[in-house]
Amino acid sequence: MQTQMLIGGEWREGSDAERIPVLNPATGEVFAEVAAGTPADAVAAVEAADLAQKSWAATAPRVRSEVLRSCFETLIDHTDELAQLITTEHGKPLADAKAEVTYASEFFRWNAEEAVRIEGTIKTAPNGLHKMIVHHQPVGVVVMVTPWNFPAAMITRKVAPALAAGNAAVIKPPKETPFTALRVAQLLEEAGVPPGLVNVVPTANSGAWFDAATDQRAVRMVSFTGSTEVGRVLLKRCADRVLKTGMELGGNAPFVVFADADLDAAVDGAMTAKMRHSAEACTAANRMFVEASVADEFTARLAVAMGAMKVGNGMDEGVACGPMINAGAIETIDSLVQGAIGAGASAAVGGAPIDGPGFFYQPTVLGGVSMESPITREEIFGPVAPVIPFTDADQMVDWANDTEMGLAAYVFSGDVARAMAVGERIHAGVVGINRGAMSDPAAPFGGMKQSGLGREGAHEGIFEFCETQYIAAAW
């Protein structure tokens, strides 16, 4: 396991030799330490990226494409190793970790295909006096700040299109899960990515690191995935240099179940939408709006499914819900649960932390939750499903939209036309109709309102890492 930072193709300790302890959340104990980068290390990484990017941008798209295809194959070949690393430092069940590696790898396959399809246009100006040429150049050096909940996929979702378009990256991984980022970067170089194009610099001082990196002239873009609160701070800082930004921020996803829905399918969808990756996902169903006539039955069925989940170390066979990331997460989750119960909700199953080593919380279903409860306004980021009965569909849509977040939403109904109509009225960038999972490298992912700016994935994703240039030419 690599414990140093990667700058310019070299593995280094931090400038001041400080190291960051990393916990295994299943035990609560430190299992390794990683080099802590300083602002000076961030600057060195930007300089290395700037040097490497110039020649990479001049590399033929077909060559870039083949390198990215090699990255896909290399990551797939190391699925088991990467999955075990993810489970060790994040805690998610091994099956979910393997699924994440597959998903993360797919961004390289998709963008290997997109690298040769960055299309421009040429046409005659309306006045007939010249030609109008529009093409797309790489941005340059991109600073990437990634979260702990998807240690591999949130990196590849940014790095793959950035490299495909001809850019270089300086990555600040989270201090909770740095080792997956370092191993992914190492594998990318083994697959043929030129040294210096992908730099990974963990740090214990995120603010100073970010300021130092983004103050460098070579940096022209920041791509961030994380909380809306932090995203606002970074946006303000990026404004100082008018940097291009990509922001994938927090969520508060509504999960809507109409009375005519197939309840078995709705419960299965709810389990996927809520509990994938131990419920630590920005797309996780956060508020279950269930038509009142079936609310009790849905709550009971969901409680049975949640109560049957095996909770434990993600390395153990049969575990479906791993630990939360740290002790602070447990405190936040339990505070929201107790607040909802205090406001009149009842726990159909669960409702408390699990004693013992590690950071575990019982899979929980809350029935009869009021819209006045704080749990409806906060991103839970834990295995808790609040069920809110509704009788009026229009009021329910208003409730669903009564948030500054707008990332994901889910609608279950036997009437697909109604489900589609409701889905279109909900202010969310990603909507699932009668299904609990939507993410795909071939689809545009991103939020509305304060859930983000820009899109990742799909044909649109690569253009986020490009600048559009127009040339007026006479011949």
VEXVONU-948578 format. One record per atom (N, C-alpha, C, CB): x, y, z. Coordinates in steps of 0.05 Angstrom, whole numbers, plus 5000, padded with zeros to 4 digits. Glycine has a CB too. Layout:
% residues N
XYZ/...
//
This chain:
% residues 475
501749765000/500050005000/501850255000/498150005025/501350434981/502950674978/502050884999/502750784950/503950985014/503351175036/504551455031/504251065063/505951485008/507051745002/505251884981/509851724991/505752144977/504252294957/505552264930/503952594965/504052314909/505052284881/505152564868/503252094864/507552654862/507952914849/509952874826/509053124869/509052944802/510852924779/511952654773/513053114782/510352444780/511252174776/513052064797/512652154750/513552214819/515252134840/513652104866/517652324844/514451904882/513151864908/514752014929/512951564915/513452184944/514852364963/513452374990/515052644952/515052435010/513852515036/513152815034/515852465060/511452905053/510853195053/513153365060/508553245072/513053615054/515253805059/516053815089/514554075049/514053775107/514753795135/514653525149/512853985149/514453305133/514553035143/512152955161/517052985158/510153125163/507753055178/506352815165/505853295181/504952655181/503352435170/500552445182/504752165175/498652335167/495852335175/495052055182/494052445152/493952005206/493051735214/490351685200/492751715244/489951445190/487551375176/486251135191/488051295146/483651165198/482250965213/480850765196/480151105231/480650525206/478850325195/476150365210/479950025198/474050465197/471550525211/470250275223/469650665193/470950045214/469749805226/470849735253/470149565207/473249835259/474549785285/474950045301/477149645281/474950275287/475550525300/478450565306/474050545326/480150395295/483050405301/484650495276/484050125311/486850615281/488650705260/489950455247/490850895270/489750435221/491050205207/493450285191/489050065190/493750545185/496050645170/496150945172/495950545140/498451055163/498751345162/499651425134/500851445183/498851655125/499451755098/500852025100/496951775081/502652075081/504052335080/502052565078/505952335056/502652775093/500953015093/502253235077/500453105123/500953305055/502053515038/501653795050/500753505011/503553965044/503454245052/502654415029/506254335064/502154675033/501654855011/503954844990/501355135020/506454824999/508654804981/508554554963/511354804996/507554334975/507154094959/504954124938/506553854977/502854264946/500754324926/501754484903/498454474940/503454684909/504654844887/506454674870/506255084899/508054504882/509854324866/508154144848/511554154885/505854044858/504153874841/503054024818/501953764859/502254274822/501154444800/503354484779/500154714811/505754544788/507954594769/508554344753/510554674784/508454104766/508953854751/506653804731/509153624771/504253854740/501953814722/502054004698/499353864737/502854254703/503054444681/505054354660/503854724692/507254254669/509354164651/508453924634/511954094666/507153734648/506153494634/503853554615/505353284654/502153734623/499753794607/500253894579/497953984621/502354054576/502954184550/503453974529/505354364552/504953764535/505453564515/503053374512/507953404522/501653324534/499253154532/497153284514/498153104560/496753544517/494753684500/495453654471/494553974508/498053634464/498853614436/498853324426/501653734433/498253144444/498152854437/495552804421/498252674462/495752634401/493452574384/491152454400/494252384361/488752534394/486452424409/486352114409/483852534397/487151994387/487151704386/489051584406/487751604358/491351704409/493351614429/492251644457/496051764425/491051884463/489851924489/487751714494/488652204491/486151654473/484051454475/485051184483/482451444449/487251104471/488350834476/489550824504/490450764455/490651044514/491651044541/489351014561/493251304547/487151154556/484851134573/483650854573/482751334566/483650724549/482650454548/484450264564/482550354518/487050314564/488850154580/488350204610/491750224573/487650444617/486950504645/484550344654/486450804649/482550334637/480150174643/480849884648/478150194620/482449764630/483149484633/484849434658/484649384608/486649624664/488349584687/486749594713/490549794687/484949784715/483249804739/481549554742/481550054738/480349464721/478749224722/480448984731/477449154695/482848964722/484648744730/485248754759/487148754713/485048984772/485749014800/483249054817/487649244804/480948954808/478448994822/478548894851/476148854807/479448654855/479348544882/481148694901/480248244881/483548774891/485448924908/484249194916/488048954893/483149334896/482049604901/479649584920/481349744875/477949384915/475549344932/476349304961/473849114922/478349144966/479149094994/480249345006/481248874995/481649504991/482749755001/480449955007/484649884980/478449964990/476150144995/474750055020/474250134971/474249795023/472849695047/474449755072/472249405044/477049725071/478749775094/478550065104/481649705089/478750255085/478850535094/476150665095/480750685077/474250565080/471550685080/469550525097/470450715052/469650255094/467850085110/465649955094/466750235132/465050045070/462749935055/463149645050/462350085029/460949485049/461149205043/462749145018/458349085041/464148925019/466048854997/464548834970/467348585003/462048744970/460548724945/460149004933/457848584949/459449194951/459049474942/461749594933/457849644965/463949524946/466549624938/467249524910/468649554959/466749274905/467349164879/465549294857/466848854878/463049354864/461349494845/462349774840/458449504856/463449894861/464650164857/466950154838/465450284883/468749954841/471049944823/470149904794/472849704832/468149734790/467149694763/466049964751/464849484762/464450104767/463350364759/465650564754/461450474781/467550564772/469850754769/471350694743/471650734793/471750444737/473250364713/471850454688/473750074713/469150434689/467550494665/467950774655/464650434670/468650964673/469051234664/471451254645/469451424688/473351074648/475651074629/474750954603/477950924641/473250734603/472350624578/470550824563/470750364583/468650954577/466951144563/468551374552/464851244583/470351484567/471751724558/474051654538/472951874582/474851404538/476651314516/475251344489/477551024520/472651284490/471051314465/470451604459/468451154468/470051764480/469452054476/471852214467/468252164502/474252124474/476652284468/476952344438/479152134478/475952164421/476152204392/473652334381/476851944378/471852424398/469252534389/468652804401/466952334395/470852964406/470353234415/469953404391/472853334432/467353424383/466653544357/466653844358/463953434349/467453964336/467154254332/465354304308/469954384328/465254554299/463654614276/465054814258/460954734285/464354814233/465255014214/462955084196/467754914197/462455344193/460255434176/460855714165/457555424191/459355784145/459656054133/458156254150/458656054104/459356484155/458056694170/455556794155/459956934176/453556884170/451156984156/451657194135/449157084176/453757364139/454357574119/455957464095/455857794132/456757214097/458157084074/461057164071/456757154050/462157324090/464757434086/467057264098/464857704098/466357074116/468456914128/467256654138/469857064151/469056474147/468156214158/468256244189/469955984148/466456104202/466256104231/467055824240/463356174241/469355814254/470455554263/470255554294/473455514254/468955344304/468755314333/469955044341/465755324342/471855054359/473054804369/473454824399/475754744355/474354604411/474454584440/477254504449/472354374450/478454684464/481154644474/481054554503/482854904472/483154404512/483254334541/483454574558/485554144546/482354554582/482554784601/485454824610/480754724626/486854604617/489554634627/489954454652/490254924634/490654574674/490954434699/488354454716/493454534716/487354224725/484854214740/485454124768/482754024726/484654284788/484854194816/482254044822/485154444835/482553804833/480353634839/480253574869/480453364823/477953624881/477653564909/475353354911/476853834926/476053124922/474252894922/473352814950/475552664907/471052674952/469952594978/470752314986/466952614978/470052245011/470851985022/468951765015/471152005051/466451825007/464451615005/464751434980/461651735004/466051534959/466651374936/469651424929/464851434911/471451294943/474351364941/475451324914/475851204960/474351144898/475351094870/473651244850/475450794864/471051204851/469351304829/469251614828/466551204833/469351754850/469252044849/471852164838/468652154876/473952004837/476452084824/476252034794/478951944836/475551784787/475551714758/473451864743/475151414755/471251934756/469152094742/470152364734/466752124760/472252464747/473452724740/475952684723/474052874765/477652504731/480252474718/479852374689/482052284733/478152174685/477852054658/477152264637/475751834659/474952424641/474352624620/476452844618/471652744625/477652914641/479753124641/482053034623/480653184669/482952784627/485152684611/484352654582/486152414622/481952564577/480952524550/481052794534/478152414549/480453004548/480353274535/483153404533/478553454550/485153284546/487853394544/488853544568/488053564520/487653504591/488353644615/490153484633/485853734630/491153614654/492553484676/491053534702/495453594678/491553374722/490053384747/491853394772/488153144750/491053554791/492253554818/489953494837/493553834825/490153264850/487953154866/488553184896/487352864859/486553294911/486653284940/484553084949/486053574953/485452844956/483552644965/482852704994/484752354963/480652585004/479852635032/481852495051/477052535037/482252615074/484052495093/482952235105/484652685116/480352185102/479151935112/479851695094/476151965115/480051745068/480451525049/482451595028/477751455035/484951645035/486951725015/488251505000/489151885029/488251255011/489851044999/488750944973/490050815019/486150944970/484950864944/485851054922/481950854946/485751314928/486551514909/489451474900/486251804920/491251424919/494051384913/494451134896/495751364938/493050914903/493350674887/492150704859/491950434902/489950834857/488750884830/490751044813/486051034832/491951254824/493851414809/496251244800/494851654825/497151074818/499450894812/498750704789/500250734837/496350594789/495450414768/495150564742/492850284776/494350814742/494050974718/496751014705/492751244723/498751064721/501451094709/502450824698/503451194730/501850604712/502550344701/501150284675/501950124722/498750404672/497250354647/498150534624/494350404652/499950724630/500950894608/500451184610/499850804583/499151284631/498851574635/501551694641/496751634658/502451894625/505052014629/505452124657/505552224609/507852104669/508352214696/507752514696/511252164704/506552594719/505952884722/503152954714/507853044707/501852784698/499052854690/497052824713/498252684666/497552624730/495752584753/497452594778/494252304750/496952794794/498452834819/496452804843/499853104819/497252674864/495552624887/496952724912/494652324890/495852924925/497153044948/495153054972/498253334942/495152854989/493452875013/494353105031/493452605029/492653195049/493453415067/491753405092/493153685053/492853515113/491353555138/490353845140/493053485162/491154015122/490354295122/489154375095/492854475128/486654305092/485254325066/485154615057/482554215068/484554805074/484255085066/486755195055/483355245089/489055165069/491555275060/492455135034/493655255081/492054875033/492654715009/491154824985/492054415013/488554864988/486954954966/487655234957/483954944974/488155414976/488955684969/491555684953/489255854994/493455534962/496055524948/495855414920/498055364964/494255204917/493955084891/492555264872/492554824893/490255374880/488655534862/489755814857/485855564873/491755904872/493056154867/495056134844/494456254891/495655894835/497655854814/496455914787/498755564814/497856064771/496856154745/496055914727/498856324730/497455694729/496855464711/494155344717/499055254714/493155374741/490555254748/488355424735/490155244779/486555284720/484455434706/481655314714/484755414676/481555104730/479054984736/479154834763/478054794714/476954834777/476654674802/474254494798/476354864827/474554234803/472454044802/472153924830/472953814781/469753964843/469353894871/466953714874/469154144888/467153514890/464853354899/464953354929/464953064887/462753434941/462653444971/460153594980/465053584982/460153695004/457853825015/457354095003/458153845045/454854175003/454154444993/455454655010/451054484994/455654615036/456954815054/459854865045/456954715083/461354655040/464154695031/464154805002/465654435032/462354714986/462154804958/461855104956/459954674944/460155224974/459855514974/462455654980/457655594995/463955554999/466555675007/468455664983/467755525031/468655434970/470455404947/469655584924/470655114938/467055604919/466155784897/466956074902/463055764895/466756164927/467556434933/470556464929/466856504962/472056264936/475056274933/475756274903/476456044948/474356104887/474856094859/474256354844/473255864846/472356504856/471656764843/474056954843/469256884858/475856924862/478157104863/479757094837/479957034886/479856854824/481356834799/479556764776/483556614802/476956784780/474956724759/475556444746/474956944737/475856244764/476355974754/473855844745/477755814776/474055684725/471855514717/471355304739/472455374690/468955244745/468355054766/466354834758/467255204791/466754604769/464754384767/464154304796/465754144751/461554314804/460854274832/458654054833/459854534845/459253834846/457253624852/456953624882/458153344840/454653734891/454353794920/452253614933/453554094923/451153704955/449453534972/446753474959/449153664998/445353294972/442753204963/440753184986/442952944948/438253164978/436053114997/433852974982/435053385011/434452744971/432752614951/430052524961/434252374939/427952604947/425252494954/424952224940/423052684945/423552034954/422951774943/419851754945/424351544958/418551764922/415551784921/414351514914/414651994900/412451434930/410951184925/407951234924/411650964947/406751194901/403851224898/402450964906/403151304870/399950984912/398450744921/398250524900/395650834929/398450604874/398250404853/400950274846/397050524828/402950344861/405650224855/405749934863/407850384870/407449784850/408049514859/409749534884/409649344836/408549474907/409949524933/412449354936/408049474956/412449114925/414948954926/417149094911/414448674915/416549204888/418549344872/419349604886/417449404844/417449734898/417949984912/419849944936/415350124921/419349724951/421049674974/423849594964/419849444991/424049424943/426649364932/428049614922/426349154909/426549784909/427750034899/428650214922/425850184882/427050214943/427850374966/430350274979/425550384987/430650014981/433049894993/435549964976/432749594995/435149964950/437450044933/438050334935/436849974903/435950504933/436350794934/437250884961/433750934927/436550754982/437350835009/439950705018/435150765029/440250445014/442350295028/444750225012/441150055039/444850284986/447350234971/449650374985/447050324942/451850234986/454350354998/453850455027/455350584981/452250295042/451650345070/450250615074/454150335086/448750705054/447150955055/448851205055/445450945080/451351185050/453151415049/453551505020/455851355063/451351605008/451451694980/449751944978/450451464961/450652124961/449152384958/446552334943/450852584942/446252114929/443752054915/441851884933/444351904889/442651824957/441051654974/438251774979/442451605001/436251604979/433551694985/433451805014/431451464982/432652055016/432852195042/430052235055/434252465039/428052255038/425352295048/423452115032/424452595045/422051935046/420251745033/417451855034/420351465047/416451955012/413652055010/411951835000/413452304991/410151725017/408551495010/405551565013/409251255028/404051504992/401151564993/399951435018/399751464967/398351585032/397351515059/396051235060/395451715069/394551165039/393050905039/394950665040/391250895015/397450705032/399350475032/401750535050/400250405004/401650755064/404050835080/404750635102/403551115093/402650535116/403250345138/404350085127/400650295154/403149985105/404149735093/406949765082/402249645071/407449985069/410150035058/412150055081/410250295041/411450205102/413250235125/413849965138/412050415146/411849795141/412249535153/414049355136/409549395157/413549355109/415149195091/418049295091/413949195063/418449555090/421149665090/422549605116/421049975085/421049615138/422249545164/423249265165/420249595186/421749075153/422648795152/425148775136/420448615140/425248905113/427648895096/430049015109/427149025069/429649245122/431949385135/432849225160/431049675144/430949115175/431548965198/433048705192/429148895214/432748605168/434048355160/436948395151/432448215138/437748645148/440448695138/442548615159/440748995131/444648485150/446848415168/448748665169/448448165158/449248755193/450948985198/453648895209/449649195217/455748995198/458348915209/460649005191/458448625212/462948885196/465348945181/464848865152/467848795192/465349055133/464749005105/466248775093/465349255090/468448685106/470048465097/468648195103/472748465109/466748195121/465447945130/463347865110/464347975158/463047605106/461147495087/458247565096/461447195084/456647645077/453847705082/453247975093/452847505100/455248135100/454648405110/453548575088/457248525122/451348705094/449948885075/450149175082/447048805072/450749235108/451049505117/453649525134/448549605133/455549675125/458049715140/457849945159/460249755121/460150015170/460250235189/459950505176/462850235205/459250715191/459350985182/462251075182/457551175199/462851305171/465651375167/467151445193/465751605148/465751565213/467051635238/465051675260/468851895234/465951745284/464251775307/462352015303/465851805332/463452225290/461752465286/459352405269/463352685273/459552225249/457352155233/455152015249/458251965210/455951845268/454051705285/452451915302/455451505304/453852105313/452552315329/450552475313/454652505341/451252545288/449452695271/446952535264/450852785246/447452285256/445152115249/443252075272/446151835239/444352015295/442651965319/441152215327/444251855342/442452445325/441052695332/438652745314/443052935329/438852675288/436652715269/434452515276/437552675240/435152265282/433152065289/431652135314/434551785292/433052215335/431752285360/430052535357/433852325382/430952715340/429352955335/426652885321/430853155318/426752695302/424352615289/422452465308/425052435265/423552295325/421952155344/420652355364/423551935359/422252545372/421152755390/418952915378/423452935399/418952935351/416853085337/414452915330/418053205312/414452655339/412052495336/412452245319/409952655324/414752205306/415251965290/415651725308/417652005271/415451485297/415951245312/417951075296/413351085318/419650925311/421650755298/420350485293/424150725315/419850415267/418850155260/420949945263/417650155232/423450025261/425749845265/428150025270/426249645241/429949925287/432450075292/432050325309/433650165265/433650525304/433350775318/435450845338/430750775332/437750705336/439950755356/442650665345/439250605383/444750775356/447450685350/447850395360/449650865361/449850265349/450549995358/453050005374/450949795333/452949905399/455249915417/457449725407/454349835445/459849795414/462149625407/464149775391/461149385392/466249645383/468349775367/467249855339/470749595363/468350065328/467350155302/465050345304/466649925285/464150445281/462150655280/459650555265/463350915266/457950425280/455650285268/452950415278/455649985274/451050415260/448350505267/446350305256/447750795256/444250255272/442250065264/440750165239/440250015287/440349985219/438550065197/435750135209/438249825176/434750365202/432450485216/430350575196/433450725233/427850515203/425550615188/423850775208/423850385175/423251025202/421551195218/418851235205/422951465224/416751165219/414051205208/412751455218/412250965215/410951565202/409451805211/411152045215/407951735236/413152095198/414852325201/413452575192/417552285186/413752785207/412553045200/414453205183/411853205226/413353365164/414953545148/416353755164/413353665126/415453795189/416653995206/419153885220/414754085227/419653625217/421953505230/424553585216/421653205231/426653645231/429253715218/430353505200/431353775239/429553255204/430653035188/429853065159/429752765199/427653215153/426853255126/428353465112/423853315125/430053615126/431453845115/434453795114/430854095130/435453585127/438253535129/438953275113/439153505158/441253275101/442253025088/443152835109/444553095068/441752605111/442252425133/444952285131/439952215134/445552185107/448052045102/448451815121/450452235104/446351665125/446451435142/443951255137/446551515171/443851015150/441850815144/439150865157/442850545152/437951095151/435451185163/433451265141/435951415184/431151145142/429051205122/426651325135/428250945107/426151585133/423851715144/421451695125/424452015151/419251595134/416851565117/414851785124/415551285121/414051935103/412252165106/409752115090/413652435096/407452055102/405052005087/404052255073/402851895106/402752215050/401452445036/398752355024/403352555014/397052545021/394452495009/394052654983/392152555028/395352884981/395053054958/397653064942/394253344967/397552974916/399952954900/401253224895/399352824873/399653434891/400753694887/402253794912/398553894879/401053754935/402453834960/404953674963/400553794984/404853414956/407253244959/409553354941/406652954951/408953444917/410953554899/412153804911/409753614871/410353964923/411354214937/413254134960/408954374948/412553924975/414253834996/416953744985/412853615012/416753584964/419253474952/421053704943/418553304928/419953924933/421554144923/422154354945/420054284901/421154304969/421654494991/424454445003/419454475013/426454484988/429254444996/431054594977/430054144997/433354684986/435254814968/436854604952/437254984984/436454344959/437854134944/436154044920/438553904963/437553934900/436053834877/437753644861/435154064859/438853434874/440553254860/439053014848/442753144879/437752854865/436452604856/433652594866/438052364865/431952434852/429252374861/428352104849/427252604852/426351984862/425351724854/422351734855/426551494872/421051614835/418151594834/417251314826/416951804814/415451194843/414450934838/411450944834/415150734860/410450844812/407550844806/407050644784/406551124798/404650514786/403750344764/402950494740/401550164774/402450744743/401750924720/404251074712/399351124729/405550974692/408151084684/407851374674/409450914662/405651434661/405151714652/405151904676/402551734636/403751824698/403651994722/406452004734/401651884742/407851784736/410451784747/412351974732/411651504748/412151964705/413852144689/413052434693/413552074659/410452494695/409552764699/410552874726/406552784697/410352704747/411252794773/414352824773/410452594795/415652634761/418552654759/419552914746/419652424744/418152994725/418853244711/418353494729/417353274685/416453474747/415853704764/417653724788/412953684774/419053514795/420953524818/423553644808/421453234829/424553834823/426953984816/429453814823/427054254829/430153634806/432453454811/433853404785/431653194825/436453394785/437953344761/437953054751/440753424765/437352864769/437252584763/434752464775/439852444773/433152334759/430652214768/430351924760/428152384757/429651754779/429151474773/426151414773/430551294793/425151294752/422351224750/422150914753/421051314723/420950834775/420650544782/423350404783/418850414761/425350534791/427950414796/429550574817/429550394769/431250434831/432650564853/435550634848/432550384877/436450594823/439150664816/439150784788/441050414817/440751004785/440751144759/443551204749/439251404762/445551214766/448151304757/449351124736/450051314781/450451254715/451651104692/453651294679/449451014672/456051204673/458051384659/456951494633/460551234654/455051364621/453951464596/451651664599/452951224580/450951724624/448851914630/449852164644/446651774648/448652394639/449552644652/448752654681/448552884637/450652684699/450052674728/450652954739/451752464742/448753064754/449153324767/446553424778/450353524748/446653634793/444253724807/443354004799/444853734836/440954064808/439754324805/440054474831/436754304797/439454734831/439454904855/442154874869/437154824874/442254844895/444754834909/445954554910/444354944937/445054384893/446354124890/448554114870/444253914884/449054344857/451454344840/451354504815/452054064833/453554504801/453954644776/455254454756/455554904779/454254434732/455454274712/454553984713/458454284714/455553814695/454853534693/457353364690/452953484670/457253124702/459452934698/458352684684/460652854726/459952574667/459052344652/457752424626/457052174668/456952224609/455652264584/457352424564/452952404588/456252494542/457652654522/458152934533/456052674496/456353034550/456753304562/459153324580/454253384577/459853094593/461853104614/464553194605/462052844627/465353114581/468053184572/468253484566/468753024547/466053604558/466153894551/466354074576/463653974536/465853964599/466254114624/469254174627/465253954649/470954004615/473854044618/475054164593/475153774624/473454304578/474354434553/473654734554/473054304528/475154884538/474455164532/473555184503/476855364539/471455324498/470455354470/471855594457/467355384469/473055544435/474355764420/473055804393/477455714417/472556054385/471456124359/473556264343/468856294362/474056184319/475956304300/474456404276/478256114293/474756654269/473656764244/475856754224/472557054249/475456614202/477556574182/476556644154/478656284183/478156794140/477556864112/479456714094/477757174108/478456584073/480156454053/478756444026/480956174062/
//
